[in-house]
Structure formats: structure tokens, C-alpha cells
Amino acid sequence: MKYYDTLIEAINALKLKGFTQDFNVKEDTIYCPVLKMNYKPKEFEIVEKHRFEGMSSVDDNSILYAISTKSGVKGLLVDSYGIYSSVSKEMLDKLK
């Protein structure tokens, strides 16, 4: 797996690899707003995961997930470090 210096560098490279959709975490699913589709943890795999740490603030810490669904949709999820209060245990386990 390639190491990227910045989040934007990683996003651009992964989009060239076909990870073109954007995903959001939504309780016990990831959601693709463009396709209006929800995917439960058993319906997707995390292909790559990259961590980025901000130089000036811990608020800049993020994780980039490259995700492929069982139906063939490929996209990215950008998330910050931390505890999710509204996310299911199954989703937390998948994102570990």
C-alpha cells in the first residue's frame, strides 16, 4: 500500500483508481448521497485505510477509507479520529 503525505494527495490518487463516490457514516450504515444508497457493514469492504495527523492541531487528524461495496460501488469516506456517539457497534468494529 502506498503512503501519501497529504489527505488531498491520497484522495486524488484513489479517485484515479476508481474510488469515485463519496460516503458518509450514518448510524449503522455508510451512505452514498449521489446514489441515495445505504450499505450495512456486511455489504462493504475497506480496501485501504490511511491516517493523517495535523501539524498544528489534533482537530486536523483524519482517516481516509477506500471502500468497495459488494454491488461494485467504490468510494471514499473521510472521517476524523474519535468516538462516535451515534454509530452502531457493528459499524465501529468495521471501521477499526
GUDRENDREN-981062 format. One record per residue: x, y, z of N, C-alpha, C in turn. Coordinates in Angstrom, 2 decimals, always signed. Layout:
BEGIN
+---------+---------+---------+---------+---------+---------+---------+---------+---------+
!    n_px !    n_py !    n_pz !   ca_px !   ca_py !   ca_pz !    c_px !    c_py !    c_pz !
+---------+---------+---------+---------+---------+---------+---------+---------+---------+
!       X !       Y !       Z !       X !       Y !       Z !       X !       Y !       Z !
...
+---------+---------+---------+---------+---------+---------+---------+---------+---------+
% end
This chain:
BEGIN
+---------+---------+---------+---------+---------+---------+---------+---------+---------+
!    n_px !    n_py !    n_pz !   ca_px !   ca_py !   ca_pz !    c_px !    c_py !    c_pz !
+---------+---------+---------+---------+---------+---------+---------+---------+---------+
!   +0.85 !   -1.18 !   +0.00 !   +0.00 !   +0.00 !   +0.00 !   +0.89 !   +1.24 !   +0.00 !
!   +0.54 !   +2.20 !   -0.80 !   +1.32 !   +3.44 !   -0.92 !   +1.06 !   +4.36 !   +0.27 !
!   +2.10 !   +5.08 !   +0.65 !   +1.98 !   +6.09 !   +1.70 !   +1.80 !   +7.45 !   +1.02 !
!   +0.86 !   +8.22 !   +1.53 !   +0.60 !   +9.56 !   +0.98 !   +0.94 !  +10.60 !   +2.03 !
!   +1.54 !  +11.72 !   +1.59 !   +1.92 !  +12.78 !   +2.50 !   +0.73 !  +13.61 !   +2.97 !
!   -0.26 !  +13.78 !   +2.10 !   -1.41 !  +14.61 !   +2.46 !   -2.72 !  +13.89 !   +2.13 !
!   -3.77 !  +14.32 !   +2.78 !   -5.09 !  +13.78 !   +2.54 !   -5.53 !  +14.02 !   +1.09 !
!   -5.32 !  +15.20 !   +0.58 !   -5.74 !  +15.52 !   -0.79 !   -4.97 !  +14.70 !   -1.81 !
!   -3.70 !  +14.44 !   -1.56 !   -2.91 !  +13.59 !   -2.46 !   -3.50 !  +12.17 !   -2.50 !
!   -3.86 !  +11.65 !   -1.34 !   -4.45 !  +10.32 !   -1.26 !   -5.81 !  +10.27 !   -1.96 !
!   -6.64 !  +11.27 !   -1.72 !   -7.97 !  +11.31 !   -2.36 !   -7.83 !  +11.32 !   -3.87 !
!   -6.95 !  +12.17 !   -4.39 !   -6.77 !  +12.27 !   -5.84 !   -6.27 !  +10.95 !   -6.43 !
!   -5.31 !  +10.31 !   -5.77 !   -4.76 !   +9.04 !   -6.27 !   -5.80 !   +7.93 !   -6.24 !
!   -6.58 !   +7.87 !   -5.17 !   -7.59 !   +6.82 !   -5.06 !   -8.75 !   +7.04 !   -6.03 !
!   -9.07 !   +8.29 !   -6.32 !  -10.10 !   +8.56 !   -7.34 !   -9.65 !   +8.05 !   -8.70 !
!   -8.35 !   +8.18 !   -8.99 !   -7.82 !   +7.65 !  -10.25 !   -7.90 !   +6.13 !  -10.30 !
!   -7.94 !   +5.49 !   -9.13 !   -8.07 !   +4.02 !   -9.04 !   -9.54 !   +3.59 !   -9.06 !
!  -10.45 !   +4.53 !   -9.25 !  -11.86 !   +4.17 !   -9.38 !  -12.72 !   +4.38 !   -8.15 !
!  -12.15 !   +4.91 !   -7.07 !  -12.91 !   +5.20 !   -5.85 !  -13.53 !   +6.59 !   -6.00 !
!  -14.61 !   +6.67 !   -6.77 !  -15.14 !   +7.96 !   -7.19 !  -16.31 !   +8.48 !   -6.37 !
!  -17.00 !   +7.61 !   -5.65 !  -18.15 !   +8.04 !   -4.86 !  -17.69 !   +8.55 !   -3.49 !
!  -18.52 !   +9.38 !   -2.87 !  -18.27 !   +9.84 !   -1.51 !  -19.25 !   +9.14 !   -0.59 !
!  -18.75 !   +8.67 !   +0.54 !  -19.59 !   +8.02 !   +1.54 !  -19.61 !   +8.84 !   +2.82 !
!  -20.70 !   +8.73 !   +3.56 !  -20.84 !   +9.33 !   +4.89 !  -21.27 !   +8.24 !   +5.86 !
!  -20.82 !   +8.35 !   +7.12 !  -21.27 !   +7.42 !   +8.15 !  -22.64 !   +7.86 !   +8.62 !
!  -23.55 !   +6.89 !   +8.70 !  -24.92 !   +7.18 !   +9.11 !  -25.38 !   +6.06 !  +10.03 !
!  -25.19 !   +6.22 !  +11.33 !  -25.57 !   +5.25 !  +12.36 !  -25.00 !   +3.87 !  +12.08 !
!  -25.79 !   +2.97 !  +11.48 !  -25.31 !   +1.61 !  +11.26 !  -25.01 !   +1.31 !   +9.79 !
!  -24.84 !   +2.37 !   +8.98 !  -24.54 !   +2.20 !   +7.56 !  -23.54 !   +3.26 !   +7.10 !
!  -23.03 !   +3.05 !   +5.88 !  -22.40 !   +4.15 !   +5.17 !  -23.40 !   +4.55 !   +4.09 !
!  -23.45 !   +5.83 !   +3.78 !  -24.45 !   +6.37 !   +2.86 !  -23.76 !   +7.05 !   +1.69 !
!  -24.22 !   +6.77 !   +0.48 !  -23.73 !   +7.43 !   -0.72 !  -24.81 !   +8.39 !   -1.18 !
!  -24.62 !   +9.70 !   -0.97 !  -25.66 !  +10.67 !   -1.32 !  -25.99 !  +10.72 !   -2.82 !
!  -25.01 !  +10.56 !   -3.68 !  -25.25 !  +10.63 !   -5.12 !  -26.17 !   +9.49 !   -5.58 !
!  -25.89 !   +8.29 !   -5.08 !  -26.69 !   +7.13 !   -5.45 !  -27.90 !   +6.92 !   -4.55 !
!  -27.94 !   +7.68 !   -3.44 !  -29.00 !   +7.55 !   -2.45 !  -29.11 !   +6.11 !   -1.94 !
!  -27.93 !   +5.53 !   -1.63 !  -27.86 !   +4.13 !   -1.19 !  -27.18 !   +4.05 !   +0.17 !
!  -27.70 !   +3.15 !   +1.01 !  -27.09 !   +2.81 !   +2.30 !  -26.47 !   +1.43 !   +2.20 !
!  -25.32 !   +1.25 !   +2.86 !  -24.64 !   -0.04 !   +2.87 !  -24.32 !   -0.41 !   +4.32 !
!  -24.81 !   -1.57 !   +4.73 !  -24.51 !   -2.08 !   +6.07 !  -23.09 !   -2.65 !   +6.07 !
!  -22.46 !   -2.79 !   +7.26 !  -21.08 !   -3.28 !   +7.32 !  -20.83 !   -4.59 !   +6.56 !
!  -21.79 !   -5.48 !   +6.54 !  -21.58 !   -6.75 !   +5.82 !  -21.64 !   -6.58 !   +4.30 !
!  -22.05 !   -5.40 !   +3.83 !  -22.20 !   -5.15 !   +2.40 !  -21.02 !   -4.39 !   +1.78 !
!  -19.97 !   -4.12 !   +2.56 !  -18.82 !   -3.42 !   +2.01 !  -17.53 !   -3.89 !   +2.67 !
!  -16.43 !   -3.64 !   +1.97 !  -15.10 !   -3.95 !   +2.48 !  -14.24 !   -2.70 !   +2.44 !
!  -13.37 !   -2.56 !   +3.42 !  -12.40 !   -1.47 !   +3.42 !  -11.16 !   -2.00 !   +2.71 !
!  -10.86 !   -1.40 !   +1.56 !   -9.76 !   -1.84 !   +0.72 !   -8.45 !   -1.23 !   +1.19 !
!   -8.49 !   +0.05 !   +1.55 !   -7.31 !   +0.76 !   +2.06 !   -7.75 !   +1.70 !   +3.17 !
!   -6.79 !   +1.98 !   +4.06 !   -7.04 !   +2.94 !   +5.15 !   -5.77 !   +3.75 !   +5.33 !
!   -5.92 !   +5.09 !   +5.38 !   -4.78 !   +5.99 !   +5.53 !   -5.07 !   +6.99 !   +6.64 !
!   -4.12 !   +7.14 !   +7.55 !   -4.26 !   +8.11 !   +8.65 !   -3.41 !   +9.34 !   +8.36 !
!   -3.97 !  +10.48 !   +8.73 !   -3.25 !  +11.75 !   +8.56 !   -3.34 !  +12.52 !   +9.86 !
!   -2.20 !  +13.05 !  +10.30 !   -2.15 !  +13.81 !  +11.55 !   -1.77 !  +15.24 !  +11.24 !
!   -2.59 !  +16.16 !  +11.74 !   -2.34 !  +17.58 !  +11.53 !   -1.15 !  +18.06 !  +12.32 !
!   -0.41 !  +18.96 !  +11.74 !   +0.78 !  +19.50 !  +12.40 !   +0.44 !  +20.49 !  +13.50 !
!   -0.63 !  +21.24 !  +13.30 !   -0.91 !  +22.33 !  +14.23 !   -1.99 !  +22.02 !  +15.25 !
!   -2.83 !  +21.04 !  +14.96 !   -3.97 !  +20.81 !  +15.84 !   -4.42 !  +19.36 !  +15.74 !
!   -4.81 !  +18.78 !  +16.86 !   -5.35 !  +17.43 !  +16.83 !   -6.69 !  +17.39 !  +16.12 !
!   -7.34 !  +18.54 !  +15.96 !   -8.58 !  +18.61 !  +15.22 !   -8.38 !  +18.31 !  +13.73 !
!   -7.13 !  +18.36 !  +13.27 !   -6.81 !  +18.09 !  +11.88 !   -6.59 !  +16.61 !  +11.60 !
!   -6.66 !  +15.75 !  +12.61 !   -6.43 !  +14.32 !  +12.42 !   -7.61 !  +13.69 !  +11.68 !
!   -7.28 !  +12.88 !  +10.66 !   -8.35 !  +12.25 !   +9.89 !   -7.90 !  +10.88 !   +9.39 !
!   -8.90 !  +10.10 !   +8.98 !   -8.68 !   +8.79 !   +8.39 !   -9.42 !   +8.76 !   +7.06 !
!   -8.76 !   +8.25 !   +6.05 !   -9.37 !   +8.08 !   +4.74 !   -9.55 !   +6.59 !   +4.49 !
!  -10.79 !   +6.20 !   +4.22 !  -11.10 !   +4.81 !   +3.90 !  -11.45 !   +4.70 !   +2.42 !
!  -10.80 !   +3.76 !   +1.72 !  -11.19 !   +3.40 !   +0.36 !  -12.10 !   +2.18 !   +0.50 !
!  -13.33 !   +2.30 !   +0.03 !  -14.36 !   +1.30 !   +0.28 !  -14.90 !   +0.75 !   -1.04 !
!  -15.13 !   -0.57 !   -1.04 !  -15.76 !   -1.24 !   -2.17 !  -16.97 !   -2.00 !   -1.65 !
!  -18.12 !   -1.76 !   -2.26 !  -19.33 !   -2.46 !   -1.84 !  -19.45 !   -3.77 !   -2.60 !
!  -20.26 !   -4.67 !   -2.08 !  -20.49 !   -5.95 !   -2.75 !  -21.19 !   -5.77 !   -4.09 !
!  -21.88 !   -4.64 !   -4.26 !  -22.56 !   -4.37 !   -5.54 !  -21.64 !   -3.67 !   -6.54 !
!  -20.37 !   -3.43 !   -6.16 !  -19.39 !   -2.87 !   -7.09 !  -19.16 !   -1.37 !   -7.00 !
!  -19.86 !   -0.69 !   -6.11 !  -19.66 !   +0.75 !   -5.93 !  -18.36 !   +0.96 !   -5.15 !
!  -17.52 !   +1.85 !   -5.65 !  -16.25 !   +2.16 !   -4.98 !  -16.22 !   +3.65 !   -4.64 !
!  -15.81 !   +3.94 !   -3.40 !  -15.78 !   +5.33 !   -2.99 !  -14.91 !   +5.55 !   -1.77 !
!  -14.95 !   +6.77 !   -1.28 !  -14.09 !   +7.20 !   -0.17 !  -14.93 !   +7.71 !   +0.99 !
!  -14.41 !   +7.48 !   +2.17 !  -15.00 !   +8.00 !   +3.40 !  -13.89 !   +8.70 !   +4.16 !
!  -14.05 !   +9.97 !   +4.43 !  -13.09 !  +10.73 !   +5.23 !  -13.73 !  +10.95 !   +6.58 !
!  -13.00 !  +10.59 !   +7.62 !  -13.53 !  +10.70 !   +8.97 !  -12.45 !  +11.19 !   +9.91 !
!  -12.86 !  +11.80 !  +10.99 !  -11.91 !  +12.26 !  +11.99 !  -11.71 !  +11.17 !  +13.04 !
!  -10.62 !  +11.25 !  +13.76 !  -10.39 !  +10.32 !  +14.87 !  -11.43 !  +10.60 !  +15.93 !
!  -11.72 !   +9.62 !  +16.72 !  -12.57 !   +9.89 !  +17.86 !  -13.65 !   +8.86 !  +18.07 !
!  -14.43 !   +9.10 !  +19.08 !  -15.51 !   +8.20 !  +19.45 !  -16.78 !   +8.66 !  +18.77 !
!  -17.52 !   +7.73 !  +18.23 !  -18.78 !   +8.03 !  +17.55 !  -19.91 !   +7.74 !  +18.52 !
!  -20.67 !   +8.74 !  +18.85 !  -21.75 !   +8.53 !  +19.80 !  -22.99 !   +7.93 !  +19.14 !
!  -23.17 !   +8.15 !  +17.86 !  -24.39 !   +7.68 !  +17.21 !  -24.14 !   +6.54 !  +16.21 !
!  -22.99 !   +5.90 !  +16.29 !  -22.65 !   +4.84 !  +15.35 !  -22.78 !   +3.49 !  +16.05 !
!  -23.33 !   +2.51 !  +15.34 !  -23.54 !   +1.18 !  +15.92 !  -22.21 !   +0.48 !  +16.19 !
!  -22.24 !   -0.50 !  +17.08 !  -21.04 !   -1.26 !  +17.42 !  -20.53 !   -2.00 !  +16.19 !
!  -21.44 !   -2.54 !  +15.38 !  -21.05 !   -3.24 !  +14.17 !  -20.27 !   -2.33 !  +13.22 !
!  -20.73 !   -1.08 !  +13.09 !  -20.03 !   -0.12 !  +12.23 !  -18.68 !   +0.26 !  +12.82 !
!  -18.63 !   +0.47 !  +14.14 !  -17.35 !   +0.77 !  +14.80 !  -16.34 !   -0.35 !  +14.57 !
!  -16.78 !   -1.58 !  +14.72 !  -15.88 !   -2.72 !  +14.51 !  -15.36 !   -2.75 !  +13.09 !
!  -16.20 !   -2.44 !  +12.12 !  -15.80 !   -2.46 !  +10.71 !  -14.77 !   -1.38 !  +10.43 !
!  -14.91 !   -0.22 !  +11.06 !  -14.02 !   +0.92 !  +10.79 !  -12.73 !   +0.87 !  +11.60 !
!  -12.57 !   -0.10 !  +12.48 !  -11.34 !   -0.20 !  +13.27 !  -10.16 !   -0.51 !  +12.41 !
+---------+---------+---------+---------+---------+---------+---------+---------+---------+
% end
